[in-house]
Amino acid sequence: MKDIHEVLRQKQTKYAQLGKQIEMLQQAAEKLREVAPLLAENDDDNDAVLTDGEEVSAAADAAAKAASAASGGSNSKSSRPSAPRWP
């Protein structure tokens, strides 16, 4: 039989981790809400072309870091899809 105190400690640790992940996801969602109008403007401008490859790679790096931070840096497999879903 498991020790009740050990089970409680494990649950509290998991609860704290989930709280941090929720906070990071909320921060990422807030930043995405700020950027979404800018992206919508770019979609309207079909003639606009990025000519500087560094801007594209910097944006891709920033997106990868945001995704990594939002997932909490965890490499564990989950039953949920990894792509973000928007309302």
C-alpha positions in Angstrom: 0.0 0.0 0.0 1.2 3.5 -0.8 2.1 6.0 1.9 -0.6 8.7 1.9 1.9 11.4 2.5 4.0 10.4 -0.5 0.9 10.3 -2.7 -0.1 13.8 -1.4 3.4 15.2 -2.1 3.3 13.8 -5.7 -0.1 15.3 -6.3 1.0 18.7 -5.0 4.1 18.6 -7.2 2.0 17.8 -10.2 -0.5 20.5 -9.3 2.3 23.1 -9.1 3.7 22.0 -12.4 0.3 22.2 -14.1 -0.2 25.7 -12.5 3.1 26.9 -14.1 2.1 25.4 -17.5 -1.2 27.1 -17.4 0.4 30.5 -16.5 2.9 30.1 -19.4 0.1 29.2 -21.8 -1.9 32.2 -20.7 1.1 34.4 -21.3 1.6 32.9 -24.8 -2.1 33.4 -25.6 -1.9 37.0 -24.6 1.2 37.6 -26.8 -0.5 35.8 -29.7 -3.6 38.0 -29.3 -1.3 41.0 -29.7 0.3 39.6 -32.8 -2.8 38.2 -34.5 -4.0 41.6 -36.0 -0.5 42.1 -37.5 -0.7 38.6 -39.1 -4.2 39.3 -40.4 -2.8 42.5 -42.0 -0.1 40.4 -43.7 -2.7 38.0 -45.0 -4.5 40.9 -46.7 -1.3 42.0 -48.4 -0.8 39.2 -50.9 1.8 41.3 -52.7 4.1 41.7 -49.7 7.2 39.5 -49.8 9.8 39.0 -47.2 13.2 39.5 -48.7 15.4 39.2 -45.6 16.0 35.5 -44.7 17.2 36.5 -41.2 13.7 37.9 -40.3 12.1 34.7 -41.3 14.5 32.5 -39.3 14.3 34.9 -36.3 10.5 34.6 -36.4 10.7 30.8 -36.6 13.2 30.7 -33.7 10.9 32.8 -31.6 7.9 30.6 -32.4 9.9 27.5 -31.5 11.0 29.0 -28.2 7.4 30.0 -27.4 6.2 26.5 -28.2 8.9 25.0 -26.0 8.1 27.3 -23.1 4.4 26.7 -23.4 4.9 22.9 -23.2 7.0 23.3 -20.1 10.0 21.8 -21.9 8.6 18.4 -21.3 9.5 15.7 -23.8 6.9 13.2 -22.6 4.4 11.9 -25.1 0.8 12.9 -24.7 -2.5 11.7 -26.1 -3.2 15.3 -27.2 -2.1 16.7 -30.6 0.9 19.0 -30.4 -0.5 21.6 -32.7 -2.2 24.6 -31.0 -5.9 24.9 -31.3 -7.6 28.3 -31.5 -11.1 29.1 -30.5 
